[in-house]
Amino acid sequence: MSSNSQNTSSGSLQASSQAKSASFWQKYQLYFLLVAAIIIRQIPIVSIPLNWLETYFHEISHGIAALLTGGEIIRIQLFPNGSGLCTSRGGINFIISFFGYGGATLWGWLIFKLANSHQRTAQVFSGLMIVLLLASIIFWARDLLTMVILASLAVMFVMTIKMRRLYYLQLLLKFFGLSILLNSLFSPTYLFDGRDLGDGAALASMTMVPELVWVLIWCVLAMAALYSLIKTNQKSYA
């Protein structure tokens, strides 16, 4: 009787320890992923697919803004160094220019929220991303290099959707979302290159509001989106 009691007690302690460990991981998961995203962004070769992904969301946001305001996408270009270009015709130029960085922030926030909500939702989103990337190749890519980069991103999402445990798909999409948010936070500062080019310069010429103001607005939006995710995470595991 004493031996059985000790075994039961040991099993209970082990189960309690595992539960506490799982709870700790869930509570601080966002911070671990955020640190991982910051570190991986600094690794030259490993960060290349992430740079492509982040740039794609920036350029497709320009394109979607053009479509929603009555314009059309002429072409989307992605380059090996992580830069890109979306050429559009028609639409409202102010909205199109603003929604490069603004739209990327929204994408990052939305990807994390969707992945965090349910495993099946994460799987459906990955499927939709494959469709969007294939559509981009068919309708808007005009050069072989862009097609190869878009195809590589599509393959990446195909690989994620085939994961046997959907938990890992959730985790990866959360990581993608945070990486895109970080890019939206830091990338606008690259506009201060003295060349008077890019979205900030375009908005400044349209509105007479200095480029610095637009950069600050984009950075604040990215910080607000990240803060929103952190607050939601804290409430969930308070």
C-alpha positions as CSV (number, residue, x, y, z in Angstrom):
1,M,0.0,0.0,0.0
2,S,2.8,2.4,0.9
3,S,4.6,1.7,-2.4
4,N,1.5,2.3,-4.5
5,S,0.9,5.6,-2.6
6,Q,4.5,6.7,-3.3
7,N,4.1,5.9,-7.0
8,T,0.9,7.8,-7.2
9,S,2.4,10.8,-5.5
10,S,5.5,10.7,-7.8
11,G,3.2,10.5,-10.8
12,S,1.2,13.5,-9.6
13,L,4.3,15.6,-9.0
14,Q,5.6,14.8,-12.5
15,A,2.3,15.7,-14.1
16,S,2.2,18.9,-12.1
17,S,5.8,19.8,-13.2
18,Q,4.9,19.1,-16.8
19,A,1.8,21.3,-16.6
20,K,3.8,24.2,-15.0
21,S,6.4,23.8,-17.8
22,A,3.8,23.9,-20.5
23,S,2.1,26.9,-18.8
24,F,5.4,28.8,-18.6
25,W,6.1,28.2,-22.4
26,Q,2.6,29.3,-23.4
27,K,2.8,32.4,-21.2
28,Y,6.2,33.5,-22.6
29,Q,6.0,32.0,-26.0
30,L,5.5,35.3,-27.7
31,Y,8.7,36.8,-26.2
32,F,10.8,33.7,-27.1
33,L,9.6,34.0,-30.7
34,L,10.2,37.7,-30.7
35,V,13.8,37.2,-29.5
36,A,14.3,34.4,-32.1
37,A,13.0,36.7,-34.9
38,I,15.4,39.5,-33.8
39,I,18.4,37.1,-33.8
40,I,17.6,35.3,-37.1
41,R,17.2,38.7,-38.8
42,Q,20.9,39.2,-38.1
43,I,22.1,36.0,-39.7
44,P,22.8,36.7,-43.4
45,I,21.9,33.5,-45.2
46,V,19.2,32.2,-42.9
47,S,17.4,35.5,-43.0
48,I,17.1,35.6,-46.8
49,P,13.7,33.8,-47.0
50,L,12.3,36.0,-44.3
51,N,13.5,39.1,-46.1
52,W,11.7,37.9,-49.2
53,L,8.6,37.2,-47.3
54,E,8.5,40.5,-45.6
55,T,9.2,42.4,-48.8
56,Y,6.4,40.4,-50.6
57,F,3.9,41.5,-48.0
58,H,5.0,45.1,-48.4
59,E,4.7,45.0,-52.2
60,I,1.4,43.1,-52.3
61,S,0.0,45.6,-49.8
62,H,0.8,48.3,-52.4
63,G,-0.9,46.2,-55.0
64,I,-4.0,45.5,-52.9
65,A,-4.3,49.2,-52.1
66,A,-4.2,49.9,-55.8
67,L,-6.9,47.3,-56.6
68,L,-9.2,48.5,-53.8
69,T,-9.0,52.1,-55.0
70,G,-9.8,51.4,-58.6
71,G,-6.3,50.9,-60.0
72,E,-4.4,47.8,-61.3
73,I,-1.2,46.0,-60.6
74,I,1.2,46.2,-63.5
75,R,4.0,44.1,-62.0
76,I,5.6,43.0,-58.8
77,Q,9.4,42.6,-58.6
78,L,11.4,41.0,-55.8
79,F,15.2,41.1,-55.7
80,P,17.7,38.8,-54.0
81,N,18.9,41.5,-51.6
82,G,15.4,41.7,-50.0
83,S,14.2,44.8,-51.9
84,G,11.2,44.9,-54.1
85,L,8.9,47.1,-56.3
86,C,5.2,47.1,-57.1
87,T,4.3,49.0,-60.2
88,S,0.6,50.0,-60.4
89,R,-1.6,52.2,-62.6
90,G,-4.6,54.3,-61.4
91,G,-6.0,54.2,-57.9
92,I,-5.4,56.7,-55.1
93,N,-1.7,57.3,-54.9
94,F,-1.7,58.4,-51.3
95,I,-3.3,55.2,-50.1
96,I,-1.1,53.1,-52.3
97,S,2.1,54.7,-51.0
98,F,1.0,54.6,-47.4
99,F,-0.1,50.9,-47.4
100,G,3.3,49.5,-48.2
101,Y,4.5,49.7,-44.6
102,G,1.1,50.1,-43.2
103,G,-0.2,47.0,-44.9
104,A,2.8,44.9,-43.9
105,T,2.1,45.9,-40.3
106,L,-1.5,44.7,-40.7
107,W,-0.3,41.4,-42.3
108,G,2.1,40.7,-39.5
109,W,-0.5,41.4,-36.8
110,L,-3.2,39.4,-38.6
111,I,-0.9,36.4,-39.3
112,F,-0.1,36.1,-35.6
113,K,-3.7,36.5,-34.5
114,L,-5.0,33.9,-36.9
115,A,-2.2,31.4,-36.1
116,N,-2.9,32.0,-32.4
117,S,-6.6,31.5,-32.6
118,H,-6.8,27.8,-33.8
119,Q,-4.6,25.2,-35.5
120,R,-7.1,24.7,-38.4
121,T,-7.2,28.4,-39.0
122,A,-3.4,28.4,-39.3
123,Q,-3.6,25.6,-41.8
124,V,-6.3,27.4,-43.9
125,F,-4.3,30.6,-43.9
126,S,-1.2,28.7,-45.2
127,G,-3.4,27.3,-48.0
128,L,-4.6,30.8,-48.9
129,M,-1.0,32.1,-48.9
130,I,-0.1,29.4,-51.4
131,V,-3.0,30.5,-53.7
132,L,-2.0,34.2,-53.3
133,L,1.7,33.5,-54.2
134,L,0.7,31.4,-57.2
135,A,-1.7,34.2,-58.4
136,S,1.2,36.7,-58.0
137,I,3.4,34.5,-60.2
138,I,0.7,34.1,-62.9
139,F,-0.6,37.6,-63.0
140,W,2.0,40.1,-61.7
141,A,5.5,38.5,-62.0
142,R,7.2,39.6,-65.3
143,D,10.8,38.4,-64.7
144,L,12.3,35.0,-64.0
145,L,14.0,36.1,-60.8
146,T,10.7,37.3,-59.2
147,M,9.0,34.1,-60.3
148,V,11.8,32.0,-58.6
149,I,11.5,34.0,-55.4
150,L,7.7,33.7,-55.3
151,A,7.9,30.0,-56.1
152,S,10.4,29.5,-53.2
153,L,8.0,31.3,-50.8
154,A,5.1,29.1,-52.1
155,V,7.2,25.9,-51.5
156,M,7.9,27.2,-48.0
157,F,4.2,27.4,-47.2
158,V,3.6,24.0,-48.9
159,M,6.2,22.5,-46.5
160,T,4.6,24.2,-43.5
161,I,1.1,23.0,-44.4
162,K,2.4,19.4,-44.6
163,M,3.6,19.4,-41.0
164,R,2.2,16.4,-39.2
165,R,1.6,18.4,-36.0
166,L,-0.4,21.5,-36.6
167,Y,1.0,23.0,-33.4
168,Y,4.3,23.5,-35.2
169,L,2.5,25.2,-38.1
170,Q,1.0,27.6,-35.6
171,L,4.3,28.3,-34.0
172,L,6.0,29.0,-37.4
173,L,3.2,31.3,-38.6
174,K,3.4,33.2,-35.3
175,F,7.2,33.6,-35.9
176,F,6.5,34.8,-39.5
177,G,4.0,37.4,-38.1
178,L,6.4,38.8,-35.6
179,S,9.2,38.9,-38.2
180,I,7.0,40.9,-40.5
181,L,6.1,43.3,-37.7
182,L,9.7,43.8,-36.8
183,N,10.5,44.5,-40.4
184,S,7.6,47.1,-40.5
185,L,9.1,48.7,-37.3
186,F,12.7,49.0,-38.5
187,S,12.5,49.2,-42.3
188,P,11.0,52.7,-42.6
189,T,14.1,54.1,-41.0
190,Y,16.1,52.9,-44.0
191,L,14.3,55.7,-46.0
192,F,16.7,58.2,-44.5
193,D,19.3,57.5,-47.1
194,G,19.5,61.0,-48.6
195,R,18.2,59.9,-52.0
196,D,14.7,61.3,-51.6
197,L,13.2,58.0,-52.9
198,G,10.6,55.6,-51.5
199,D,7.2,55.7,-50.0
200,G,8.1,58.4,-47.4
201,A,9.4,60.8,-50.1
202,A,6.3,60.1,-52.2
203,L,4.0,60.9,-49.4
204,A,6.0,64.0,-48.5
205,S,5.7,65.3,-52.1
206,M,2.0,64.7,-52.1
207,T,1.1,66.2,-48.7
208,M,4.0,68.6,-47.9
209,V,4.3,66.7,-44.6
210,P,8.0,65.8,-44.0
211,E,9.2,62.3,-44.6
212,L,10.2,62.0,-41.0
213,V,6.6,62.3,-39.9
214,W,5.5,59.4,-42.2
215,V,8.3,57.2,-40.9
216,L,7.3,57.9,-37.3
217,I,3.7,57.1,-38.1
218,W,4.7,53.7,-39.6
219,C,6.9,52.9,-36.7
220,V,4.2,53.9,-34.2
221,L,1.7,51.7,-36.0
222,A,4.1,48.7,-35.9
223,M,4.8,49.3,-32.2
224,A,1.0,49.6,-31.5
225,A,0.4,46.3,-33.3
226,L,3.1,44.5,-31.4
227,Y,1.9,46.0,-28.1
228,S,-1.6,44.8,-28.9
229,L,-0.4,41.2,-29.3
230,I,1.6,41.4,-26.0
231,K,-1.4,42.8,-24.1
232,T,-3.7,40.1,-25.5
233,N,-1.1,37.4,-24.6
234,Q,-0.9,38.8,-21.0
235,K,-4.6,38.7,-20.6
236,S,-4.8,35.2,-21.9
237,Y,-2.4,33.8,-19.4
238,A,-2.9,36.2,-16.5
